[in-house]
């Protein structure tokens, strides 16, 4: 019997898999951090049909991706918190997945305690996934110990490299369509540039820097740069977005709940800088290499932070109701001055970089 811990599964298969399922049922940031691994899989399996099983919103990302072909909504599973579990719907889902006859199922959703049983129930000929270090691989054909000490991008790439799809390209992808840019142009019409973006929201309250401080930081950046402030968020953030916008004062526009996912990306692309909690829009800014200042509380930026070589700054804070985050030596709130200064710094660095690039072209 083949050792499940032996690397190079793809090379050991009798033929390249034609139907591949990938479980990745996380939020926007989880998916964007996996895009380098999706790219590596596509390069290794150029003719395969790759199906992503993810949360319903991810359909839009799959439809615009050059690395993925099909989408199946994740309908929940015991122990996986991202979606409510409905046993009847789950039974129908697994019957449909098994009828699809996947050649290969890949579990890329955490350490595998609950997600590996889900992946095995897909009924693929071969199943691979993360497992906890020192855990038994069970019925997995290939098992990769979960490297908890790596950035999420590198963690996913380590898994695909183990499978036999190596890549050192860590660039995230968020493809934009003409319709996305047309939406952004419509939503931003009449606002004077430069545009200063704010995303003072997060699903976890502990990850939120106080929205009043966001407003003050935006005012200070606008006083230095000129331009307009744009508040970004989801439908449920609309009322708070109105409050933040009213505190900032014109010129400002609240777009919380007004954008599609692609439109959100196109708006972010047009920003001079984004100031955001650790959240989906922050990862979109990283993927599009838009200057950003990202605020981290309990989450470790060494795992989820922006690329070190991009136009980004990380500022850590203690949300007071939680223990200091892992990036802190001691508990403290960043001052508004520190966040505003970081925003002006990344904008200035981007400007100097573009001047150097233009000068090099003309030399």
N, C-alpha and C positions, 0 to 999 in steps of 0.2 A: 504494500500500500504506500502511495506517495506521501511524503512528509508534508503536512499542511503548512508548516512554517518555512518550507523551501521557497525561495523567490523564483520568479519566472513562470508563473502559472500559464500565461498566454502562450509561451513557447512550448509548453508541455501538452497543450490541447491538440487532438488529432487534426483539427481544422480550425481556422479562425472563426470565432463565434459570429453568427449573423444577426442574432436577436439578443440584445443586452438590456437588462433592467438595472437602473441605479436608484437606490433609496437615498433621498436627501430631503427630508421633510422639515427643513428649518425656515427661518425668515430670510429677508432680503440679504442681510450680511452673510448668513450661512451659505447661501447659494453663490453670491459673488466670490466669496473666498474659495469656493470649489471650482470656479470657472477655469483656472489654470489646469486643474486635474482633468476636467472635461475635455479641454483642448488636447492634453496628452493622450487621453483615451481615443479621441478621434484620429489623431495622427497614427496611433498604433493599429486602429481598426477602421480604416477609411471606408470600407464597404458595409460596415455593420449598421443596423437600425438600432439606435440608442434611445431608450425610453426613460424619462425621468419620472419617478414617483415622488411627488412633492405636494406642498400645501396648495390650495386652489389658485392663489394669486400667481403662482409660478408658471401657469400656462402662458402668460404673456411673455415671460423670459424665454421659455422654450420656443415659442413661435418666432422670436427674433434671433435665436441662436443659430450659429453655423455648426455647432458641435453636437447638438441634440436634435432628435427627429420626432419623437412622440412624447406626449404628456399623459400621465394618469394621476388623478387626484388621490392623495393620501386620505383615507377615510377613518383613520384612527386605529389604535391597537393598544391593548393593555400595557400600561407602564410608560407609554410615550405620550407626553403631556400636550403636545402641540395641537391635538384634535380630539374631540369627544369620540369615544368608542361606541359603536353601534354593532352588536354581534350579527344581526341579520344582514346589514349592508356589508360587513366584513366578509361574511360567508360568500355572498354573491361576488364580491370583488376578487377573492382568491380563486374562485371557480373560473372567473373570466381571465385572470392572469395565467392560471395553469393551462387554459385552453390556448393561450398565445404561444406556448412552448418556447420559453426563453432558453437560449443556449447558456447564458451566463447571467447571474444576478450578483450585484455588488452592493454591499451594505456600507454606506458612507454617512451614517447618522449616529455618531457617538460611539461609545466603547462596546456596544453590541449586547448588553445585558438583555434588553427587550427588543432591540431592532434586528438582531440575528435570527431569532425565531420568526419574525415577520419575513425576512429575506428568504429563509428556507421554505416558508409556506408558498412562495411564488412558484415553486415547483420547477426551477431551472435545472438543466442537466448538471451545471456546476455552480456553486455558490461560494463567494469570498466576502470577507468582511473584517472589520476591526474586532479585536477582543481585548479584554482587560489584561494587563501584563500578568503573566504566570497563570492565566486561566486556561481551562481545557478548551480546545477548539470545537469540541462537540462534533456535529455533522458537517461542519464547514470543510470544503475542499481546499481552501487556502485561508489562513488566518494571520493577521498582522497585528502584533501588540500595539495598543493605542499609545502613541507618543505624546503624553500630556504636556511635555515641556517645550513644545514647538508652537510657532505661530500657526494659525489654522490653515493658511495657504500651504505652508510647508508640510503640515500634517497630511493634508489631502494628497499632495504630490508624493510624499513618502509612500503612501498606499499604492498609488498607480505605478510608481517606480518598482515597488515590491512585486506587483502583478506582471511587470515586464513592459511597462509604458513609461520610460524615463523621460523627464524634462526638467530643465532648470529655469524655465521661463515662468516667473511668478506674476506676470502682469494680469490683473483682473480684467474682465470684459463686461461692458454694458452697452451693447449695440443700440444706436439710435436710428430711427427711421425718419423719412421726410415728414410724415404725419406728426411725429413727436415734436419736431422743430417748429412746424406750423402752429401746433397747439401752444407751445411756449411763446412764440411771437405774439399770438393773440392775447394770452394772459398777461404779458408784460408790456403791452402796448401803452405808450404814454409815459412810462417810467424813465426818468433820466439815469443814465449810467454814471459811474460804475454801480453795479448791483451788489448789495450786501445781503447774503442769505442767512436766515436764522431757522434752526429747527430745535426749539426748546422742549421737545417731547421725547418720550421713550415708553416702552411697554411696562418697564419696571420702574416704580417710583424712586427706588434707590439710585437709579442711573440719571436722575434729573438734577441738573444745576437749576437753581431757582429762576423761574421765567422772568422775574423782575430784573435780575442781574443780566440776563440775555438782552433785555431791552436797553439797559444802561450801556452795556458794551457796544451794542449796535449804534447807539447815538454818538458815542465817542469816536467810533470808527468813521461814521458818516461826517462828523464835524471835521475830521482830518482829510478825508478823501472826497467829500461831496457825494453826490449820487442819491440812491434810493435804497430802502430796506424792503426785503421780500421775506415774509413769514411762510414757512412750509410746514405741512403736516397732513394728517389724514382727516377724514370726515368727522370723526369724533373729537378732533382737536380744534374744530372751528371756533367754538365759543372762547376758548383760552387764547386762540390766535387773534381774535378780535380784541381781547383785553390787552395782549402784548402790543398789538399794532397801535391801539389808542394811546398807550403809555409812551410809545416811541414818538408818535406824531408824524405828520406828513413831511416829506414824501415817503409813504410806506404802503404796502399792499399785502393783505392777508390772503394767501392762496391755499390755506389749510382746507383740504377736502375738495379743492377745485381742479386737481390734476389727475390724469391717468398715471399709471406707473411710468410709461414711456415719456409722458409729458413732464413728469417730475424730473426725470433724468435730463431732458432737454433744457428745463429751467436751470437746473444745477450747472449744466455746461456753460451757461451764459453768465454765471456769477463771477464777480471779481474775487470773492471769498465766501466761504460758508462757515458759520459758527454753529456747532451742533453738539448735542449729546451723542454718546456712542449708540448709533442707531442706523437704520437703513440708509437714509440720505447721506450720512457720513461715509458709508462704504461706496455709495454711488460716486461721491466726490473723489474718493480714492481711485476708483476704476477709471474715471474720466480725467484724472490728474488735475482737478480743479483745486486751487489753494483752499485749505481748510484748517480750522482750529477745532479739535475734537476733545470734548470734556469726558473724562473717565472717573467714575466713582468706584464701585465695587468690582468692576470688570478689569482684568489685567490687560493693559495695552500691548504687552509682549506677546499675547495670544491673539488679540482682536484689533490691534491698532493699525493705523495706516502704514503704507510702505515707508521705510526710512529714507529712501532716495527720492521721495516725491515732495511736492510743495505743501507739506502738512506740518502741523504742530500738535502735540498732545499736552493737555493740561489736566492734572489730576486734582480731585477734590474729595473731601469727606462729606457726605450728605447729612451728617449729624445724627440721623436716626439709625445709621448703620455703622459698623466698625470701619476703620480706615481701610480704603481699598489696597490691593496688593502692590500698587505702584507708589504708595506713600511711605515715607520714613516716619512721619507723624501726621496726625489729623489736622487738616486745614482746608479752608475754602480759598480757591484762587481769588485774588482781588479782580475786580472789573478791569483795573488798569492792566493786569497781567494778560488777561484774555484779549483786550483791545490791542495791546502792544504786540501780542503774538499774531493777531490778524493783520496788522499793518506790516509786520515783518515778512510774512509769507507773500503778501501782495507785492511788497517791494522786491523780494527775491525773484518772483516770477517776472516782474518788469525788467529787472537787470538781465535775467536769463534770456528773455526775448530780444533785448537790445543786442546782446552778445551774438545771438543766433543770426539776427538780421545783418549785423556787421560782418559776420563770417561769410554769409552768402554773397555779400557785395564785395568782399576782398578780392 
